[in-house]
């Protein structure tokens, strides 16, 4: 086919940024030159990848499907180039990581800082999504690998554990329960309880643990994501149960984290990747950085 890698990079820049102008600036090309590259790619493929108007640029259905294929082609090329480079400063490429939001502040800053210091030309794209979306992103190839707590039962997913964390009660520091060493689930029966919505991975783990409990908290407010629950608790609306990593490790001036007992609920966070599909060289380096950080923090 009569197109080259520069045409693919032009296509992905427009797809990612949603604008010819922004894409041309990022690639240091004129808009007309960028448009010619996209036209050339469309002509070679015999399909329309974008719907272009005077106001915006949108991917067609074919274009959306082609994004994943084009990105895989460039990642494979980057992998081949990285494989023959022996100087870290010269390594380049891109890694897409899917991660549940509650693990972002705990894992990513220190891992990314170390990785960027060693490989400054390798870019990292983060998809901070729910656990099910993280699993889906890895399964369909939108992300090289992910950080999440589900996937251990999937036949086509490899799960490498990083850390086990427990669920805690999040409550305002002024709340009477904030002063206790631990709290039983039955102690929450009369509290204004904010719950995570049915269908979320964290809610599934909680419901599993409480399946045989005779007394369970009754929620008056339900939210989809952990950060929203934390914000509502910090505003004094009620109490909720979240993974410990969802709260700042050094504490919060308006929030307390109290261990929950009877039952004790935990989850195991780990790295997920597609079984039998080798990571690109850049992704493999980042993957191993996570494992090295785990082993240095929690020696086995």
C-alpha positions in Angstrom: 0.0 0.0 0.0 1.2 3.5 -0.8 1.6 5.0 2.6 4.3 5.2 5.2 4.9 5.4 9.0 4.7 9.2 8.9 1.2 8.9 7.6 0.2 6.6 10.4 1.7 9.1 13.0 -0.2 11.9 11.4 -3.5 9.9 11.6 -2.9 9.0 15.3 -2.0 12.6 16.2 -5.3 13.8 14.7 -7.3 11.0 16.3 -5.7 11.6 19.7 -6.0 15.4 19.7 -9.3 15.7 17.7 -8.0 18.7 15.8 -5.9 19.2 12.7 -4.5 22.4 14.1 -3.4 20.8 17.4 -2.0 17.7 15.6 0.0 19.9 13.1 1.5 21.8 16.0 2.4 18.6 17.9 4.1 17.2 14.7 5.6 20.5 13.6 3.8 20.3 10.3 1.6 22.8 8.4 -2.1 21.9 8.5 -2.0 21.4 4.7 0.9 19.0 4.9 -0.8 17.1 7.7 -4.1 17.0 5.8 -2.2 15.6 2.8 -0.8 12.8 4.9 -4.2 11.8 6.2 -5.7 12.0 2.6 -2.9 9.8 1.4 -3.6 7.2 4.1 -7.3 7.2 3.4 -6.7 6.8 -0.4 -4.3 3.9 0.3 -6.8 2.1 2.5 -9.8 3.0 0.4 -11.9 4.2 3.3 -12.7 7.4 5.1 -11.1 7.6 8.5 -12.4 11.0 9.5 -15.5 13.2 9.1 -14.1 16.6 8.6 -16.0 19.9 8.8 -14.9 23.5 9.2 -15.4 23.2 12.9 -14.3 19.8 14.0 -12.7 16.4 13.0 -14.3 13.2 14.1 -13.3 9.6 13.6 -15.6 7.4 11.5 -16.5 3.9 12.8 -13.7 2.5 10.5 -11.4 5.1 11.8 -12.0 4.2 15.5 -11.3 0.6 14.7 -8.1 1.5 12.8 -6.7 3.5 15.7 -5.9 0.4 17.6 -4.3 -1.3 14.6 -2.2 1.8 13.7 -1.0 2.2 17.3 0.0 -1.5 17.5 2.0 -1.1 14.3 3.9 1.9 15.7 4.4 0.2 19.0 5.9 -2.9 17.3 8.2 -0.6 15.4 9.2 1.2 18.6 9.8 -2.2 20.2 12.1 -3.3 17.4 14.1 0.0 17.6 14.3 -0.2 21.4 15.6 -3.8 21.1 18.8 -2.7 19.3 19.5 0.4 21.5 21.9 0.0 24.3 21.9 3.5 25.7 18.9 4.3 27.9 19.0 8.0 27.1 18.4 7.2 23.4 15.5 4.9 24.0 12.1 6.2 22.7 8.6 4.9 22.4 5.3 5.1 24.1 3.6 2.9 26.7 -0.2 2.9 27.5 -1.0 1.9 31.0 -4.6 1.3 32.3 -5.0 1.8 36.0 -7.8 2.0 38.6 -8.0 5.5 40.0 -7.6 4.4 43.6 -4.1 3.0 42.8 -2.9 6.1 40.9 -1.5 8.1 43.8 0.0 5.0 45.5 1.9 3.4 42.7 2.3 5.7 39.8 4.3 8.8 41.1 7.4 6.9 42.3 7.4 4.4 39.5 7.0 7.1 36.8 9.7 9.3 38.4 12.2 6.5 38.4 11.2 5.3 34.9 11.4 8.8 33.4 14.8 9.5 35.0 16.2 6.4 33.3 14.3 6.6 30.0 13.3 10.3 29.4 12.3 9.8 25.8 9.7 7.0 26.5 6.3 8.6 26.9 3.6 7.2 29.2 -0.1 7.4 28.5 -2.4 6.6 31.5 -6.0 5.4 31.1 -7.4 5.9 34.6 -10.6 3.8 34.5 -12.8 1.5 36.5 -11.6 -2.1 37.1 -13.8 -3.5 34.3 -12.6 -0.8 31.9 -9.0 -1.5 32.8 -9.5 -5.2 32.1 -11.3 -4.4 28.8 -8.5 -2.0 27.7 -5.9 -4.6 28.2 -7.9 -7.4 26.6 -8.6 -5.5 23.4 -5.1 -4.0 23.2 -5.9 -0.4 24.0 -3.4 -0.6 26.9 -0.1 -2.5 27.0 -0.8 -3.7 30.5 -2.9 -2.6 33.5 -2.9 -2.1 37.3 -6.1 -3.5 38.8 -7.6 -6.1 41.2 -9.6 -8.2 38.8 -8.6 -10.6 36.1 -7.2 -13.5 38.1 -9.9 -15.8 36.8 -9.5 -14.7 33.1 -7.9 -17.5 31.0 -6.3 -15.0 28.6 -5.0 -12.7 31.3 -1.8 -13.0 33.3 -2.0 -11.5 36.8 1.1 -10.5 38.7 0.3 -9.5 42.3 1.8 -6.2 43.7 0.2 -5.7 47.1 -2.8 -6.7 49.3 -4.7 -3.8 50.8 -7.7 -3.8 53.1 -10.9 -1.8 52.9 -11.4 0.9 55.6 -14.1 3.1 56.9 -13.7 6.6 55.6 -15.4 9.1 57.9 -15.0 12.8 58.9 -12.3 13.3 61.5 -15.0 14.8 63.8 -17.1 11.6 63.6 -17.2 9.5 66.8 -16.0 6.4 64.9 -12.9 8.2 63.8 -11.4 7.8 67.2 -11.7 4.0 67.4 -8.9 1.6 66.7 -11.2 -0.5 64.5 -14.9 -0.7 63.5 -17.2 -3.6 62.9 -19.5 -3.7 60.0 -22.5 -4.0 62.3 -21.5 -0.6 63.9 -22.4 1.0 60.6 -26.1 0.0 60.6 -27.4 3.4 61.9 -24.9 5.5 60.0 -25.6 7.7 56.9 -23.9 5.2 54.6 -22.6 6.1 51.2 -22.2 3.1 48.9 -20.4 2.2 45.7 -22.8 1.3 43.0 -23.7 -2.2 42.0 -21.5 -3.5 39.2 -18.3 -1.9 40.4 -15.4 -4.2 41.2 -15.1 -2.9 44.8 -18.8 -3.3 45.5 -18.6 -6.9 44.3 -15.8 -7.6 46.8 -17.7 -6.0 49.6 -20.9 -7.8 48.8 -19.0 -11.1 48.6 -17.5 -10.6 52.1 -20.8 -9.6 53.6 -22.8 -12.4 51.9 -23.4 -14.1 55.3 -23.6 -11.0 57.4 -26.9 -10.6 59.3 -26.5 -6.9 59.8 -25.5 -4.7 56.9 -25.4 -1.0 56.5 -28.2 0.5 54.5 -27.1 3.1 52.0 -28.9 6.4 51.5 -26.6 7.6 48.6 -24.8 5.5 45.9 -22.0 6.6 43.6 -20.2 5.0 40.7 -16.6 5.8 41.6 -14.4 5.8 44.7 -13.1 9.4 44.3 -16.7 10.7 44.4 -17.5 8.7 47.5 -14.3 10.2 49.2 -15.3 13.7 48.3 -18.8 13.3 49.7 -17.4 11.9 53.0 -14.9 14.7 53.2 -17.8 17.2 52.8 -19.5 15.6 55.9 -22.4 14.0 54.1 -21.8 10.6 55.7 -19.5 7.6 55.9 -18.3 5.0 53.4 -16.1 2.1 52.8 -13.1 2.4 50.4 -9.8 0.7 49.7 -7.1 2.2 51.9 -5.2 3.5 48.9 -8.1 5.7 48.0 -7.2 7.9 50.9 -4.0 10.0 51.1 -1.1 7.8 52.6 -0.1 10.7 55.0 -3.7 11.4 56.2 -6.2 14.0 55.3 -7.2 17.0 57.5 -11.0 16.2 57.1 -10.9 12.4 56.7 -10.1 9.4 59.0 -9.4 5.9 57.8 -10.5 3.3 60.4 -9.8 -0.5 59.9 -12.9 -2.6 59.4 -13.4 -6.0 61.1 -15.9 -8.8 61.2 -15.4 -9.4 58.4 -12.0 -8.0 57.2 -12.3 -7.2 53.5 -9.2 -7.0 51.3 -8.3 -6.9 47.6 -5.1 -7.7 45.8 -3.8 -5.2 43.3 -1.6 -6.4 40.6 -0.4 -6.1 37.0 -2.5 -7.6 34.2 -1.3 -8.4 30.7 -2.5 -10.5 27.8 -1.5 -14.1 28.1 0.9 -15.2 25.3 1.3 -11.6 23.9 4.8 -10.3 24.6 4.9 -6.7 25.7 6.7 -4.1 23.6 10.3 -3.4 24.8 9.2 0.0 26.3 6.2 -1.6 28.1 8.3 -4.4 29.4 10.7 -1.9 31.0 7.9 -0.1 32.7 6.3 -3.4 33.8 9.6 -4.5 35.4 9.9 -1.1 37.1 6.6 -1.8 38.9 7.9 -5.3 40.0 11.2 -3.9 41.2 9.4 -1.2 43.2 7.1 -3.9 44.7 10.1 -6.1 45.7 12.0 -3.2 47.2 9.0 -2.0 49.3 7.7 -5.5 50.2 10.6 -7.9 50.0 9.6 -11.5 49.4 
